[in-house]
């Protein structure tokens, strides 16, 4: 019956090639299915069609990366000499590999961490005689810009310098401990790392920061200069057992492990908002959460559990949480999750979820050797898979490759590797895809918001404003580098005055290539009352902008005073039209200090403080 349905649909679509010639993209929902009662005929060029578990056609855009139907397997040179536990990739496509090993290639020393580049091969992380970390293993790696954070059960750097279970590598400055002078790392093993802005979240076995006085139960935060515990308003400090996985989604931090209490409210999986702990439904019934991956509003978790939400939902070692719909298993009706003992690694690319771990079957007992893929509606094995446990999975979008590490020595039954290898999936698109760009006017500024679905090599976005017929750069927002999940960005134009404003984004790659977005327009109407805004920037050197609003025509005086009330500058003394206005104070010849600015009209008077720092 399914073949008949597909044949009929194929005939209809083939006819459409000679009809309207409109892309089928116009009638597809986000999951690739056709919208209900979609009219007309459409061109499917550039799309491939499959069917989901209900025989419903699903269309997927041809990404053009790899036209073959088979996976491509590969090794990383001659690999390492022992187990790999952690992988991470930076914006340049360098892959950092951590684990038990002490050498790579032909017995080249690399103490528990090394770097792989597909063009230049392996290299050790060595600087001023410090080569990696010593007397322990690396279990977690996280990358932020040029900084590579490394966690494990080591207590020293390669030269004997104290670095308690966590350290940082920078190619320009070398190795360093995470210390504020008093606290140096944590007092037991680190199993998980995640970065949010300038904060590094650290999870593991520890119960104290390394001064042995500050309690930090299994999770802590390093902000670049100081350590702190994650304590909510009820004095709940961290969690009550091991943390094995951490993932970041916006300002939310998702934490998984063996714990049964996080802030007294969560079991084995919890969310930290920055100020408080909260549960994800009723969490996991038993076992351990060992991997977390974020894709938009969906949170995927893997581990040794078999059920979620207080035993109500069968989910063999992998499940999905959505704050709107709650917990769900990854099942197509006949296959629910994976067999074996546990999922140890998850990587998400679009609608595809890749899993690795200690299993040799899918949930229906069909073969899946340590690797499998969930496509959003169906499970599949990944060809011959691996011959041993997979501990880590990452996507390197610059190469379109998946990297895996563990105890593996053979891929697809034929490709010899040593503890780390790669495969290419024919359907793994990762361009910088801008999905929305909006602007909204407020009383005295314009807020720009945009979102990307995926990013490759994305250095960032220059924000441009159309001024007297010319495009002018007014700001810059750092990009995510490489990402296979939605990212949200925003920029506020505080310099906007009343009237219409047109904006566009210039997306810039790390290699200097760039592209422009469509334009967006905002209308900043007349204000309904007098107001004086805080200057921006503040503190400043040497100039700052002062904004104010006039609901009607008025004679305006805007002056600057020092701390003893002496006028040091007169910025405006004239009649001005209704609207939003700005004045710039250039304090190039003025001494550092605290000053005041005052706005006066016939009906309004207001003053604010500003600070000049030279």
N, C-alpha and C positions, 0 to 999 in steps of 0.2 A: 504493500500500500504506500509506503514512504517513497518508493521509486516513482510511482505514478504521480504523486504530488510534485516531486522535483521536476519531472518531465514537463508537466503542464506549466509550471512557473518559468522554466527555461524557455519554452516556446513563446510565452508572453513577453519575456524580457528581450529575446532575440528580435521579435517584431518591433520592440521599442527603439531599436537602433535605427530604424528607418522612419520613426515618428518624431516626437517632440525634441529628442536629443537633449533633454534635461538630465542632469546628474541625479542618480538615485539618492545621493546624500541628502537631498531636500526632504525626503519622506522617511528617513531613518531615525529611530530613537537612539539614545546613547549606547544601548546594548547591541546595536546593529540590526535589530528587527524592524519591520515595516510598521509605520504608524497605522492605527486603526482607521479604516475607510479612506486611506490615501488615494486620491484620484489620479488619473492620467497614466501615461507610460513614460518609462525612464531608461536612460542609458546606464548600463552597469560596467562600462569600461573602467578599468582600474580597481575593480572590486572582485573578490572571490566569495563564493557562497558555500555555506555548510548548513546543517540542520541541527537544532538543539534536541533535547530529550523528548520534546513534544512534536517533533517533525516540523517545527516552525523554522522557516529559512532565516539565516543570520548572515548578513553581509559584512565583510571586513575589507578595509582599504588595503590595496596592495602597496606595501611600503617601499618596494624597490631595492631593499638592502641585499636580499639574497633570493634569487628566483628558484633555487633548487628546493626539492621537497625533503631532502635528507639533512640531518644534523651534520655539522662539521666539527670534528673533534681535534684537540691539539694538546700539546704539552708546553710547559714553561722551561725551555732548555732541558737540562737534566735534573731539574727540580731541586728538592732539599733532601736532607738525610734523616728526617724524622717527621712526625705528625704535624699537620697544619691545623690550627684552631681558629684563626681570624684572618679576614681579608678586608681591605678598604681601597677605594680608588679616589684619586684627586682630580682636579679640574683639567689637568694636562694628560690624563689617561694613565698615569703611573699607578701601579697596583702594589700595595703594601701587604706583605705576607708575614704572619706571626704564628708562633707555635713552640714546639719542643725542640726543633732542629737547632743545630749549631753551625752547619755549613750548607752551602748550596753549590751546584755545579760540580767542578772537580776539586772538592774539598776546600773551597774558599770559606774562610771564617765569616760567619754572620750570626751573632749571638741572639737567637730567638726571634729576630726580625730582619727582613731584607726587602728590597724594592725590585720590582720587575717592570721593564719597559720593553714593549714588543719590538722596538727598533734596536735598542742597545743591549738588551738582555738583563741579567742579574747585576745587582750592586749591593754592597753592604751599606748600612747607615753608620758611617764612620766619620768622626770629626775630632781633631786634637787627641788622637789615640783612643777615643772612646768608641767602641764597636758594639752597638746594641746594649742589651741588659744582661746581667749575670746572676748566677745562683737561683734561677727560677725561670718559668715559662711565660709566654705571652698568650693571653686568652681573648683579648679585645683590642681593637684599633678603631679610632675615629679621626677623620681628617677635617680641618677647617682652614681653608686658604693654604698657606705654606706650613702650617703647624700640623704635626702628626702626633696624636695622643695614643699612648700604649699602656695597657693595663694587664696585670697578671699576678703571679705569686713571687716575683723577684723583690729584692730589697736593695739592690745596688745597680748602678750603671756599669758599663763594661770596664771602667777603670777603678771601680770600688767606691765611687761617690754614692752616698746614701740617696735612695729614691724608693720610698716604701710603696711598692706595688703599683705605682703609676709614674710615668715620665713623659716628657715631650721632646720631639725631634723637630728641628727646623734646619733646612739645608744651608742656611746662611749663618746661623748661630750655634748649630750643633745640638747636643743633648743637654737637658736640664731637668732637675726635679721640680715638682709642683709644690713649692714651699713659700710660705709667707714670712719665713724667718723663725717661726715658732713651730708651726705644723708642717710636716713634710709627708704628704700622702696619707695613707690609711693603714690600719694595723693588721690587715689580713687580705686575702686574695681579692682581686678585681676580676669579675667575669663579664661586665657589660659597660659600655661607654656610649654616650650620645651627646650631641652638641646642639644647643639652641642659642643663637646669637653669640654672645661672649661667654656663655655659661657652659661648662662641661659637667654633665651628670654621670656619676660613677656608682656602679652597683656591684655587689659581691658578697663575700663572707664576713667582712669587717664589722666591728661594733663600735670602734672608736676612730677618731682622727688620730694621727700618729703621735700626738703629744700624750696619748693615753689618759687624757683628762676630759676631752670633749666627746660626749656620746654622739654617735651617728650610726644608727642601726641599719646596716647593710646598704645604705644609699646616702650620698652626699653630693655637694655641689662645689665646684671650683670656678670662680668668676674671673680668673686671670690674675688676681692678686691675693685672694683669700679663700679659705675653706669655710663651709658652713653645713650644718645638718638640715634636713628637710623636716621642719617642725611646724605643725598647724596650730591654730588658736587654742586647741585643747591640750596642748603640750604633747601630742602624739609625735614621737620622734621616729621616723623611718618605718620599717617593717620588722616582723618578728622572726624571719628566717631568710634563707638565701635569696638573692636577686640574681637572675641569670640573663635577663634581657631588658633593654630600655630602648624606646623609640620616641621620636618627637613629632608632634603634629601641631603646628602653630605655637601657641604658648602652653599647650598641654603636653605633659610627660607621661608616657605609658610605661608601666613597670611590671614585669612578670618574673615569677620564680616559684619557690617552694613555700613561701610565707602563707600564713592563714589569717594574718591581720595586718592591714595597712591603715593607720589612723583608726583602727578598731572597726572598720567598715567593709573591708574587701578581702577576698580570698584568692591568692595566687595570681591575680591580675588586678591592677589598680591604676587610677589616674591621679597625677599631681598637677594642680592648677597653678602652682606658684605660691599658694597660701594654704591649701587644704587638700586632703585626700578624699577620693570618692570611689565608689564601687562601679564595676561594669556589670550591671544586673546582679546575679547571684554568683558570678564568677565560675570557677572550676570545681568539680566535685572532689577530685583527687588527682594525684600525680603532680607534675611540675610543668610550668611554662618555660620553654627554653629559647623561643624565638618570637619576635614581634616585627611586623612590617606594616607600614601605613600607606594607604592609597586613597587619597581624598578623604572622605568621611568614613571609610572602611578601615577597620583595624584587624589584621590577620594575626592569629597566634598559633604557635605550634609547640608540641611538647610530648609528654608521656601520658597525658590525660585521655580519657575516652568519652567523657560527657561534659557538657557545659550547662550553666544555669540551674544549679542544684539538681543535677542528675536527670533533668527533664528532656534534654536533647542529646541524642547520640551523635558524637563527633569524633571519629577515630583519629586522634592526634593532631587535628587541625580544625579551626573554627574561625568564624568572622563575627566581629562586633560592629554594629552601627547604632549610633545614639538614638536614631529615630525608630529603627525596627528591632533593636536588641540583638540577641545571639542567633546565629544560624549555623548549620553544618554545611560543608561543601559536598553536596550530594546531587547526583542526577537521577536519583531514584533507585538505581541498581548498584552504584558505587558510592560509598560514603567514606571519604577520607582515604587513609592508607592503612595497610597492615603493618606488621612488624612491631617494634617497641616504642619508637618515638620519632618526631620531627625535630631536627636541630637547627635548621636554617630555612629562611624564607626570603625570596626576592620577587618583587612585583614589577611587571612591565605592562602598562595598559590594563587590559582585562585578563592577562595571563599571570598566574601565580605559580612560581617555581618553588618546589620544596626538596630538601635534602635531609638525610638523617640515617637512622638505623632501621631500614625496612627493605624487604625484597618483593613485596606485593602491594597492590592497591586494595581497597576495602572489599572487593569481590574475590580476592585471592589471585587475580591475574598478575602476571609478572611486572614488577617495576623495581629495578635494581638500584636502590638508594637514591634515586632521582625520579621525580614525577612532575606533571604539569596539570593545573586546573585552569581551563580556558574560560571560566565564567559560567559554563553550562555542562561541562564534561571533563572527566579525568582521562589522562593518557600517560603511558610510560614514555620515557625519553630514550628511544631506540634501545641499545644494549645497556645503557646506564653505566654504572660504576661497579667495581668488584668489592668495595668495602665502604665503611662508614664515611658520610659526608658531614663535616662540621660547619662549613661556611659556604655561602653563596653570595656573589655580588654580580651586578651588571656593569660592564664597562661600555657605556654608550658611545664613546668615541670609536670603538672597534666593533660595536654590535655584538659583543661576546659576553657569555656568562663565564665567570671564573668560579671554580670550586676547590675547596681544600678539605683534607681529612686524612684518612689512612689509605686512601686509594692508590693503586698501582697500575690499574688497567681500566680504560674507558672503551665502551662499545665492544668489548671482547677482543680488541685488536690494537688499540693505541696505548703504548707503554708510557706511564707517567710516574713521577715520584712525589706523591703526597699532594700535588696540586696540578690542575689541568683546566682546559677550557672547552666550551662547545658553542656553536652558533646555531640559533634557532631561526628558521626561515622567516618567522613572523615576529620581529622584534623592533618596531620603529621607535626612534627616540629623537625626533627633531625638536627645535624650539618652536612650540606651537602655541600661539597666542589665541586664547579662546574668548576673551572678553576685554573691552576697554571702555570705561565709562568715566564721565566727569559730572560733578554736581556742585552747584554754586551754593555757598552759605552766605552769611551776612557780610563777611569781609575777606573771604578766601574761596578758592576752588579746590575741591578734593578730587584727585584722579585715582582711579582704581583699575587694576587689570589682573588677569589670571592667565597662567600658562598650564597646559596639560602635561607637556613633557619638555625637557631642555637638554641640549647637548652643547658643551663648550660655550655656555652663556656667561659672558663677563658681566653684563648688566644692561641697564636701560638709561639712555639719555632722554630727559624730558624736554621737549622743545615747544616754544610758544610762538605763534605767528604775530610778529610786531612790525607794523607798517610795511607789510608785504614780504618781510623776510623772516625765516625761521631762526629763533634764538634759543640756545641751550640755557635752561633755567635751573636744572638740577640733574642729579644722577642717583639711580637706585641699583645697588649691587644685585647681581643675578645669583641663582643657585648653582651655577656651574653645570653640573649634570644631575638630572632628576627624571624619574619616571612616574612621578605622582604630581597632582595639581599643586601649584604654588600661587599664593596671592601676594600682590604688591600694592603699594599706595604711595602717593606723593601729594602734599598740600602746597598749593601756590599761594603764599601769603602776600605776594606782591600785587595780586590782581586788584584793579580798581573797577568801578562800575562800568558796565557795558558788556559787549560780547567778547568771548575769548576762545581761541581755537588752539588745540594742542595735538601733538603727535608724539609717538615713542620711536626712538632710534635704538633698536636692539643690536648690541655690539658683542661679537664673539671674542674669545680670548686671543685669537690670531688676528684681530683687527677688522675682520669682515663685519658688515652691518646690513640691516634691513629696516624699512620703516613700516609702522603700523598705519592703519587708516586714521583719519583725523576725527576728533571729537570736539564738540562745541558746548560752551556754557555761557549763560547770560546772568551776569551779576547785576541785579536790579538795584534800585535806589534803596538806601536804608530807611527804616521807619523811626529811628531815634538817634540821638547823639551818642557817640561812644569814642573812647580812647583805648587802643589796644596796647599790650605789652610790646616793647620794642623787640626786634629780631635781627640778628642773634643777640643774646644777652647771657653772659658777658660777651663783649665784643672788642675787636681791635682791627683796624682803626675806625671802621664805619659801621653804623647800624641803621635800620629802617624803622620809622615810627608810622603806624597806620591809625587813621581816625575816620569816623563816619559823620556826615552832616545830612540830616533829613530835609534840610532847606538851605537856601542861599544864606550865607552868614559871613561876617567879618571875623577872621580867624587870627589869633596870635598863638604861636607855638614856640616856646622858649626853653632853654636848658639852664639849670641852676646847679651851683656846687653845694657842698654839704652845709655851708653857713648862709645860704640864701642869696649868694651873689650870682647875677646873670652872667653866663659865660658864652652863650650863643643865642641868636634870635633867628630861628629857622623860617618862620612864616609871619607876615604881618600884612594881610590883604584880604579883600573880599573873595570868597570862593563859592562855586556852585554846589548844589546838593549832590551828594554821592560819596563814594569811598575814595579816600585820598592817602597819599604817602609823602613823607619827607625823610631825607637821608641826612644824618649828622655824621660828618667826617671829622673825627677828633684827632687828626694826625698831630697837631701841635699842643694837645691837651694832656695833662698828667694823668696817670692811672688813678682810679678812685671811684667812689660812689657819687652819682649825680642824679638829678631829678629833672623830668620834663613835664611841662604844664601846657595844657590846651585851654584857651579861653575864647568864648564867643559871648554875644549878648545874653544868651539863654543857658549857657553850659560852661562848667569849669571842672577840670579833672587833672590830676597829677599822678605820675608813677615814677618808680625808681629804676635806674639802670646802672650798669657797672662796666667801666672801662678797664681792661687789663692789658698792659703792654709788657 
